[in-house]
């Protein structure tokens, strides 16, 4: 039974194709929606409590892939969309699971929520590796977009997500800089990346959601970021 492996409130993500969950840009491209398990309606049906303001665009008779994130384990299976309804302020979706659960390797690129003001500079593709190697912008760089209007949403080993009042074109190259709390210390982070998603925010049409993947990272730098992300995740869990 699914309840032997998956617990209520487990995070779920739904895709229109199977993902290896290691490529940040591919994951964002094929993810449809996410939420958490609200209840087990039967041995083969589950209710998903969707994130607020999520629009449901799933179709009946189309097979989707659902991933369950349960602590250090991740499971996946195929599913069909059955129905959607709103109950007070909750948006709930009923899914039918149509294949056995399959445990998959937990992705390296786990992301955690991480709120901070973020600065970014638009740079040319040719400059990206240069700035990546310097780990800083030259002193003559122009002033960045106002940090008041740019907010970091989450960070992971493959990239990061932030919101901005200024539109950032898809495939742009950016140098970003922000500070976040790591335990009792403030950590300064700066890196270079390419924009893989840039769309109006679902709850604020005057705000844009930007998703960026890192470029030019060495394996050692990536390991450091992953370690940093896991430390943030552990700190977050310990505060709950």
C-alpha positions in Angstrom: 0.0 0.0 0.0 1.1 3.5 -0.7 0.7 4.6 2.9 3.5 2.2 3.9 6.0 4.4 2.0 4.3 7.8 1.6 3.2 9.9 4.6 0.5 12.5 4.7 1.8 16.1 4.0 4.6 14.7 1.8 5.7 17.2 -0.8 4.6 16.2 -4.4 5.5 17.5 -7.8 3.8 16.6 -11.0 5.4 16.5 -14.4 4.3 15.8 -17.9 7.3 13.4 -18.5 9.7 11.4 -16.4 12.5 13.5 -14.9 16.0 12.6 -13.7 15.7 15.7 -11.4 19.3 16.6 -11.9 18.9 19.3 -14.6 17.5 22.5 -13.2 16.3 23.9 -16.5 14.6 20.7 -17.6 12.9 20.3 -14.2 11.4 23.8 -14.4 10.4 23.2 -18.0 8.3 20.1 -17.4 7.0 20.6 -13.9 3.2 21.4 -14.0 2.3 22.0 -10.4 3.2 21.0 -6.8 1.6 20.7 -3.4 1.4 18.1 -0.6 -0.7 15.1 0.2 -4.0 16.1 1.9 -5.4 12.6 2.3 -5.5 9.1 0.9 -8.9 8.7 -0.7 -8.4 5.0 -1.4 -5.5 2.6 -2.1 -5.1 4.1 -5.6 -6.4 7.6 -5.2 -4.9 10.6 -3.3 -5.9 14.2 -2.8 -3.3 16.9 -3.3 -3.5 20.2 -1.6 -2.1 22.6 -4.2 0.0 25.6 -3.5 -2.1 28.8 -3.4 -3.2 30.4 -6.7 -2.1 27.4 -8.7 -4.1 27.0 -11.9 -4.8 23.4 -12.8 -4.2 22.6 -16.5 -4.1 18.9 -16.3 -6.3 16.9 -18.7 -8.2 13.7 -18.1 -7.0 10.6 -20.0 -3.4 11.9 -20.1 -0.8 10.1 -18.1 1.4 12.2 -15.8 4.4 11.5 -13.6 4.2 12.3 -9.9 7.2 12.5 -7.5 6.9 12.1 -3.7 9.6 13.7 -1.5 9.7 11.8 1.8 12.6 12.9 4.0 15.7 11.4 2.3 13.7 9.2 -0.1 12.0 10.1 -3.3 9.4 7.9 -5.0 7.7 8.2 -8.4 4.8 6.6 -10.3 2.3 7.4 -13.1 -1.0 9.0 -12.4 -4.2 10.3 -14.0 -6.0 13.5 -13.2 -9.5 12.8 -11.9 -11.0 16.1 -10.6 -10.4 19.5 -9.0 -12.4 21.5 -6.5 -12.0 24.4 -4.1 -12.9 24.1 -0.4 -13.0 27.5 1.4 -9.5 28.8 0.4 -8.0 25.4 -0.4 -7.4 24.1 -3.9 -7.6 20.3 -4.0 -6.9 17.9 -6.8 -7.8 14.2 -6.9 -5.3 11.9 -8.7 -5.4 8.2 -9.5 -2.1 6.3 -9.2 -1.8 3.7 -12.0 1.7 2.2 -11.6 3.7 0.8 -8.7 5.8 3.1 -6.6 9.4 3.3 -7.8 12.2 4.7 -5.5 14.5 7.0 -7.3 17.8 8.6 -6.3 17.3 11.8 -4.3 18.5 14.5 -6.6 21.8 16.3 -5.9 20.1 19.6 -6.6 17.8 19.8 -3.7 16.4 23.4 -3.2 15.4 25.1 0.0 13.4 28.3 0.6 15.8 31.1 1.3 14.5 34.7 1.5 16.9 37.6 1.0 17.3 40.7 -1.1 19.3 40.0 -4.2 21.3 42.2 -6.6 21.9 41.3 -10.2 23.7 42.6 -13.2 23.0 41.7 -16.8 26.2 40.6 -18.6 27.2 39.4 -22.0 27.7 35.7 -22.6 31.4 36.3 -23.3 31.7 38.0 -19.9 30.1 35.2 -18.0 33.1 32.9 -17.6 35.4 35.9 -17.0 33.3 37.1 -14.1 32.9 33.5 -12.9 36.7 33.1 -12.6 37.1 36.5 -10.9 34.1 35.8 -8.6 33.3 39.5 -8.7 32.4 42.3 -11.1 34.9 44.9 -12.2 34.8 48.1 -10.3 33.4 50.0 -13.3 30.3 47.9 -13.5 27.1 49.9 -13.7 24.7 50.1 -10.7 22.5 47.0 -10.4 18.7 46.8 -10.3 17.3 47.9 -6.9 17.5 45.2 -4.3 14.3 46.5 -2.8 12.4 45.0 -5.8 14.3 41.8 -6.1 13.8 38.9 -3.6 15.5 35.5 -3.5 12.9 32.7 -3.2 15.0 29.5 -3.1 18.5 28.2 -3.8 19.8 24.8 -4.8 22.9 23.1 -6.2 21.6 23.6 -9.8 20.4 27.2 -9.6 18.2 29.7 -7.8 14.9 31.4 -8.1 14.0 35.1 -7.4 11.4 37.6 -8.1 11.9 41.0 -9.7 9.8 44.0 -10.7 12.0 44.3 -13.8 11.5 41.8 -16.7 14.6 39.7 -17.4 14.7 38.1 -20.9 15.0 34.3 -21.2 18.5 33.1 -21.8 20.0 36.3 -20.3 23.3 35.9 -18.5 23.4 37.4 -15.0 25.9 38.1 -12.2 24.0 37.9 -8.9 25.0 38.8 -5.3 23.1 38.3 -2.1 23.6 37.7 1.6 21.8 35.1 3.8 22.0 33.8 7.3 23.9 30.5 7.8 23.4 29.7 11.5 24.5 32.8 13.3 26.7 34.1 10.5 25.9 36.1 7.4 27.2 34.5 4.2 27.8 36.5 1.1 27.0 34.6 -2.1 27.8 35.6 -5.7 27.7 33.6 -8.8 27.0 33.7 -12.6 24.1 32.0 -14.3 21.7 31.8 -17.3 18.0 32.6 -17.1 16.0 29.5 -17.9 12.5 30.8 -16.9 11.1 34.3 -16.9 7.4 34.8 -16.6 4.9 37.1 -14.7 4.3 35.9 -11.2 1.1 33.9 -10.7 -0.1 36.1 -7.9 1.3 39.5 -9.0 1.3 40.4 -12.6 3.5 43.4 -12.0 6.2 41.0 -10.7 8.3 38.5 -12.6 9.5 35.1 -11.4 13.1 34.4 -12.6 14.8 31.0 -12.5 18.5 30.8 -13.2 20.9 27.9 -13.6 24.6 28.3 -12.6 27.2 28.2 -15.3 30.9 27.6 -15.1 30.9 26.0 -11.6 33.7 23.7 -10.7 32.8 20.4 -9.1 34.2 21.6 -5.8 32.2 24.8 -6.0 29.0 22.8 -6.7 29.7 20.5 -3.7 30.1 23.6 -1.5 26.8 25.0 -2.6 25.1 21.6 -2.1 26.6 21.4 1.4 25.4 24.9 2.1 21.9 24.1 0.9 21.7 21.0 3.0 22.9 23.0 6.0 20.1 25.5 5.4 17.6 22.7 5.1 18.7 21.1 8.5 18.5 24.5 10.2 15.0 25.0 8.8 13.9 21.6 10.1 15.4 22.2 13.5 13.4 25.4 13.9 10.0 23.8 13.1 
